[in-house]
Amino acid sequence: MTDLEHKLDEMVELVYAKLLDKINETNLTDDTIKTKDEDILTYGFIGDNLDSGICEVFDEHGYIYKDLREGHLVEELIICQLPFLSLPRLAQLLAVNEEERIILEHLNHDKNIILLKSGLPLLNRINNRHLRIKYQGYVNELSRLGIKIQDRVSQNQFKDIKISSSERLPIKKLITYEDVQKMDFPSNTLVVNPKVIITALAQDYLKTKQIKIERRV
């Protein structure tokens, strides 16, 4: 490719990007934003004692963190801490606070919910046999509802192959030469949504770097 062709491609990319930004400013609705969010793998958590290692594991697999207080539904909901009184209420599908409402909403939408055993500290402190049986019954009921009770987040439970967060671009309609220049590709793969447009100049750059393009929802 000559210098002139390269400059022409850069001009085309710039004009295309500007037009696309203008269209998005006028036509983008809340519904389309929600659809975009559904195209990526997301996680969130409930409780204050989250192990930072859990976040690192999700990030390594290409998951994006979402703040549940902003009303997001996520693919993977991690419960790090669950008060004792929440157990009987959730077992009866009742919610009296925001955290319980979030859990039931994720159950209703068939999202993956993991309750870490470390979030149930009372289980090892109950000496009364009848109370322990009652308590364990509530835990078992949550399991029957679809909540997974686990010691930790398992590596083999993730959807998709392992993807570095740096290799998964934010959901956008156009990827330019400038975009791919800023990225790292540890596994020599760029994972994008099937609807994304990759400009010719960006494709040429990826080809010279021997980076594969994989389109996946």
N, C-alpha and C positions, 0 to 999 in steps of 0.2 A: 504494500500500500504506500503510495507516494504521500509527501507532506501535504499536498493540495487536497488529496482525497481524505486524508486524516482530518484536516481542518473542516472540510465540508461535512463529514460525519459528525464532528463535534457541534457544528452549527445546527444540524438537523436535530441532534439530541437536545440541545438547549431549547430550540423552538418547541419541540414536542413536549418537553417537560413543562415549559411555561404554559402551554395550552392545556395540558392535563391538570396542572395546579388550578388553573382558572375554572375548568369544568368542575373540579372537586369542590371548589369554594361555593359554587352555585347549586350543585346538584346533590351533594352528599347529605344523606338523611341519617337519623338515629338508627333506622332499620338496617341501612347498609353498613353502618359502623358495627352493629351487633353481629351481622353476618361475617364481617371480617374477623371479629374476635373468635367466632366459632371455628375459623379455619386454622387456628393455632392451638397448640397444646398448652394448657394453663394449670396452675396450681395455686392453692391458698391454704391458710391454716387458721385454726381456732385455738386460743390458749397463749399464755405468756412465756412458757418454758420451751420454746422451739430451739432445737439443736441446730446450730448454724450449718452443720454437716448435711442436714436434710436439704436445705436450700441449695447447697453446692451440687448434690446428687441430681436434683431436678434440673438445675441450670445446665449441667453437663449433658443431659438428655434432650436439651432444646426446649424445655418448658419455660413459659413466661409467668412470672409471679403477678397475681392480681389481688388487690385489696378487697376483701369480702365486704367491708363496710361501705363500699361504693356500689353495692348491688350486683356484683359480678357472680355469674355461675362459672365454676371451674371444673376441669376434667378430674382433677385429683384434689380432694379435700382432706387435709391432715388435721386430726383433732389431737392436740398436744396436752390438753387439760380439760377435764370434764367434771364439774361439781357433782357431788353425790346426789343432790336433789334433781339434777337433770336426767339421771338414769330412769327413774320411774315415769317421768313425764314423757320422755322420748319413746319409751317402751309402749306408751299408750297413745303415741302420735300427738302429744300436746306440746305446745310451745308458749312459754310465758316471758321469754326474753329474746333478744336479737340473735344470739348465738344458736339457740334451739331452733328458731325459725329458719336460720340459714341451713342447719343440718337437715331439717325436714324437707326444705325446698330442694336440696341436692338429692335427697333420697327419692323424691317425687320425680325428678328428672333423670333418674338412673345414673347418677354420677358415681365415680369411685370414691368411697369414703373409708379412711383408715383411722382407727382409734388406737393410739399408741398405749400400750399397757402402762408405761410410765406416767400416763395421764390419769391413772386410776390408783392413786396412792392408798386409798382407804382399804383396798382389797386385802392387803397384808396386815392391816391393823385391827381388823374385826375379830375379836376373840369369841364372841357369842356365836355358837353354831347355827342357830336359827336365823340370825341376822346375816351371817355369811351366805347361807343358802338363798335367802331372799335377794341379797345383793348380787350373787352370781346369776340368779334367775333373770335379773334385769339386764345384766351383761349378755347373757345368752339370747335374750329377746332382741337386743340390738343387733346381734350377729344374724339372727333369723331375718331381720328386716333388710339386711344387706350390708351392714357396717362391718368392715374387717377389723378384727382385734389382733394387733401384731406387736411384736417386740420392737421392730424397727421397719424402716422403709426398705423393701427388698429390691435388688437390682433387676430381677427377672419379671417384675410386674409392669414395667414401663411399656407403653405403646411405642411402636416404631423402633428403629435402630438408634444407636447412640449417636447423637448429633451435637456438636459444640454449638453453644448459643451464638458464637461469632459466625457460624456458617449458615444460620437460619436468619434470613433478612426479615425485618418487620414487614407485615403485609402491606404491599403497595402495588400499583398497577404498572409501574415502569422501573426497570433497573438500567442504569446508565453506566457508561465507562467509568465515570467518577465514583459511582457506588462500589463497583467491584475492586477498584484500585485500593480502597480503604479497608478491604476485608482480608482476614487470614483464613486459610483453608487447610487445617491440619490433616484432614482425611481426603483432600483433593476432590471435594464434592461441594456443589452449591445446591441447596435444597430450597425450592421456591414453590409457591402456589401455582396450579395449572393455568390460572388466568393472568399471571404476570407476563408482561412483555419485556424481553431482554433485547436491548438495541444491538444492532449489527456490530458496532464498535466494541461493546461490552463482550459480545460473544467471541470476537476475534481475540480480545485480551485473554479470556478464559481458555481459549484454545491454545494460545501460545504458552500459557502456564500449565497446560494439561489438566485443567479443572473440569470435571464432569458436571453437567447440569441435570439435576433430578427434580422432576415436577411431582409434587405430592401434596394432598390436602392436609 
